[in-house]
């Protein structure tokens, strides 16, 4: 599986001047958006500008492109135009993937990230994730809450997040959590990131540069967690295997693998 950016940030395709600023702010991935953040009468111009930008760019962070729905003509135009610069981005993010048929136009040579943002998408999540053309999934909390008739609180979307992390883990898919929409509530963001980390999430999208470091600090292992992982791995490797005790905690092979996964987040 590709290395997942911890705090990729959404950039409107008609504001590509924001890309450098976002990277300087610590973003380790860019999600360039051709869909919701671009007005209808600006979509054609934004697409042309993005293709030109990708042709000449040499950014050192992974780039993802959210296209318009592939059920719309604009989405089909996006897909065709981006074929010519395929080497310049990691994946296309396809919105409103309600069921597997929404990805019929996608080639298995260019896997995509499916945006899960409706009740139908949640119900069909297993089938969507099982497609060969799916490299990962991204939660679209705003549209999903509208589809469910719920708010965007943690409890309201916990069921969906639980389903998504199970499918992603089982199929070795990238998993990116939805942005936190209140750009001024850093304490609320910190709390949501804390809960995501406990569930096993390693990536959450940002919509403002100020959110990037909060997300990275919250999802990356802290000093104590890093030291714990090193101690456990070293102790287990010096043992004869099986089950051992480290600082009063039971340790076996699955625990060691979890510690190795923890350390992999801070290593290139």
C-alpha positions in Angstrom: 0.0 0.0 0.0 1.2 3.5 -0.7 2.3 5.7 2.2 -0.7 7.6 3.4 -0.4 11.3 4.0 -1.3 12.1 7.6 -2.7 15.6 7.0 -3.5 16.2 3.3 -5.2 19.5 2.7 -8.0 20.4 0.3 -7.0 23.1 -2.3 -9.6 24.5 -4.8 -8.4 23.9 -8.3 -9.0 27.6 -9.1 -6.6 28.6 -6.3 -3.5 26.7 -7.1 -1.4 29.5 -5.7 -2.4 28.0 -2.3 -0.4 24.8 -2.9 3.0 26.1 -1.9 1.6 27.9 1.2 0.0 24.6 2.3 3.2 22.7 1.9 5.1 25.3 3.9 2.5 24.9 6.6 3.3 21.2 6.9 0.8 19.5 4.6 2.2 16.1 3.6 -0.3 15.7 0.8 -2.6 17.9 -1.4 -6.2 17.1 -2.5 -6.8 19.4 -5.4 -10.6 19.9 -5.8 -12.5 20.3 -9.0 -15.8 19.6 -7.4 -17.6 21.4 -4.6 -15.1 24.3 -4.2 -15.3 25.3 -7.8 -18.3 27.1 -9.2 -20.1 25.6 -12.2 -19.1 28.4 -14.6 -15.4 28.1 -13.5 -15.0 24.3 -13.8 -13.7 24.2 -17.4 -11.1 26.9 -16.7 -10.1 25.3 -13.4 -9.6 21.9 -15.2 -7.4 23.4 -17.9 -5.3 25.3 -15.3 -4.9 22.2 -13.2 -3.7 20.1 -16.1 -1.2 22.8 -17.0 -0.1 23.1 -13.4 0.5 19.3 -13.1 2.4 19.2 -16.3 5.0 21.6 -15.0 4.9 21.0 -11.2 7.6 19.1 -9.3 6.0 19.0 -5.8 7.6 16.6 -3.3 4.3 15.7 -1.6 1.7 13.3 -3.0 -1.2 14.9 -5.0 -4.7 13.6 -5.2 -7.4 15.2 -7.5 -11.1 15.2 -6.6 -13.0 15.2 -9.8 -16.7 15.8 -10.4 -19.1 12.9 -10.2 -18.4 10.4 -13.0 -22.2 10.3 -13.6 -21.9 13.9 -14.9 -20.4 15.1 -18.2 -18.0 17.3 -16.3 -16.7 14.4 -14.4 -16.1 12.5 -17.6 -14.2 15.5 -19.0 -12.1 15.6 -15.8 -11.2 12.0 -16.1 -10.2 12.2 -19.8 -8.2 15.4 -19.3 -6.3 14.0 -16.3 -5.2 10.9 -18.2 -2.5 12.9 -19.9 -0.8 13.8 -16.7 -1.3 10.5 -14.8 2.2 10.3 -13.6 1.8 13.7 -11.7 -0.8 12.5 -9.1 -1.3 9.6 -6.9 -5.1 8.9 -7.3 -8.3 10.5 -8.5 -10.8 10.9 -5.7 -14.3 10.1 -7.0 -17.2 11.7 -5.2 -20.7 10.4 -4.5 -19.8 6.7 -5.0 -23.2 5.3 -4.0 -22.5 1.8 -5.4 -19.9 -0.1 -7.5 -21.5 1.1 -10.8 -20.4 4.7 -10.1 -16.8 3.5 -10.9 -17.6 1.7 -14.2 -15.6 4.3 -16.2 -12.4 3.9 -14.1 -9.6 1.7 -15.5 -8.0 -0.8 -13.1 -4.7 0.6 -14.2 -5.5 3.8 -12.4 -7.0 2.9 -9.0 -9.1 5.6 -7.3 -10.1 6.7 -3.8 -13.9 6.4 -3.4 -15.6 9.2 -1.5 -18.2 7.8 0.9 -20.9 10.4 1.5 -24.3 8.9 1.4 -26.5 6.3 3.2 -26.3 4.1 0.0 -22.5 4.3 0.0 -22.4 3.1 3.6 -24.7 0.3 2.9 -22.7 -0.8 -0.2 -19.3 -0.1 1.4 -18.1 -3.7 1.3 -18.8 -4.1 -2.4 -17.2 -0.7 -3.2 -14.1 -1.5 -1.2 -13.7 -4.9 -2.9 -13.4 -3.5 -6.4 -10.0 -3.8 -8.0 -10.2 -0.1 -9.1 -10.4 1.1 -5.4 -7.2 2.0 -3.8 -8.7 3.7 -0.8 -11.8 5.5 0.8 -12.4 8.9 2.1 -15.2 9.9 4.5 -17.4 12.8 3.3 -19.0 13.8 6.6 -20.9 16.8 5.4 -22.8 15.1 2.6 -23.2 11.9 4.6 -24.8 13.8 7.5 -27.2 15.5 5.0 -28.1 12.0 3.6 -28.7 10.6 7.0 -30.5 13.6 8.4 -28.0 13.7 11.3 -25.5 16.2 12.5 -21.8 15.8 12.1 -21.0 14.9 15.7 -18.7 12.0 16.6 -21.5 9.7 17.8 -23.6 10.3 14.7 -20.9 9.1 12.3 -19.2 6.5 14.5 -20.9 3.6 12.8 -19.7 4.7 9.4 -16.1 5.3 10.6 -16.2 1.8 12.2 -17.3 0.2 9.0 -14.7 2.1 7.0 -11.7 1.2 9.1 -12.7 -2.5 9.2 -12.9 -2.6 5.4 -9.7 -0.6 4.9 -7.8 -2.8 7.3 -9.1 -6.0 5.9 -8.3 -5.0 2.3 -5.2 -2.9 2.9 -6.7 0.3 1.6 -5.8 3.9 2.2 -8.3 5.5 4.6 -8.6 9.3 5.0 -11.0 10.8 7.5 -13.3 13.8 6.6 -12.1 17.4 7.4 -13.2 19.0 10.6 -15.4 21.8 9.4 -15.1 24.3 12.2 -11.8 26.0 11.4 -11.7 28.0 14.6 -12.4 25.1 17.1 -8.9 23.7 17.6 -9.9 22.0 20.8 -12.8 20.2 19.1 -10.4 19.1 16.3 -7.9 17.8 18.9 -10.6 15.7 20.6 -11.8 14.3 17.3 -8.2 13.4 16.2 -7.7 11.7 19.6 -10.7 9.5 19.0 -9.6 8.7 15.5 -6.2 7.6 16.6 -7.8 5.3 19.2 -9.8 3.7 16.4 -6.7 3.2 14.2 -7.0 6.0 11.7 -3.7 7.5 10.5 -4.9 10.2 8.1 -7.4 13.1 8.3 -7.9 15.8 5.7 -7.6 19.5 6.5 -9.3 22.5 5.0 -7.2 25.2 6.6 -3.4 25.3 7.2 -3.9 25.9 10.9 -5.4 22.4 11.2 -2.4 20.6 9.7 -0.1 20.5 12.7 -3.0 19.7 15.1 -3.8 16.7 13.0 -0.2 15.5 12.6 0.6 16.0 16.3 -2.5 14.1 17.2 -2.2 11.1 14.9 1.6 10.6 15.0 2.9 8.6 18.0 4.3 10.8 20.8 7.7 10.4 22.5 6.3 8.0 25.1 4.6 5.8 22.5 7.7 5.7 20.4 9.9 4.7 23.4 7.3 2.1 24.5 7.3 0.5 21.0 11.1 0.4 20.8 11.4 -1.2 24.3 8.7 -3.8 23.5 10.2 -4.8 20.1 13.7 -5.1 21.5 12.5 -7.2 24.5 10.6 -9.5 22.2 13.4 -9.9 19.8 15.7 -10.9 22.6 13.2 -13.4 24.0 12.4 -16.9 22.7 9.1 -15.8 21.4 5.6 -16.7 22.6 4.3 -14.5 25.3 6.5 -12.2 27.5 5.9 -9.5 30.0 7.3 -6.0 29.4 6.8 -3.4 32.2 3.9 -5.4 33.5 2.1 -5.7 30.1 1.6 -8.9 28.3 3.3 -8.9 24.9 2.9 -11.4 22.1 3.5 -11.4 18.3 0.4 -9.3 17.4 1.4 -6.7 19.9 4.9 -6.5 18.4 3.5 -6.1 14.9 1.3 -3.2 16.2 4.4 -1.6 17.7 6.3 -1.9 14.4 3.3 -0.4 12.6 3.4 2.5 15.1 7.1 3.2 14.4 6.5 3.0 10.6 4.5 6.2 10.9 7.6 8.2 11.8 9.9 6.5 9.2 10.1 7.3 5.5 
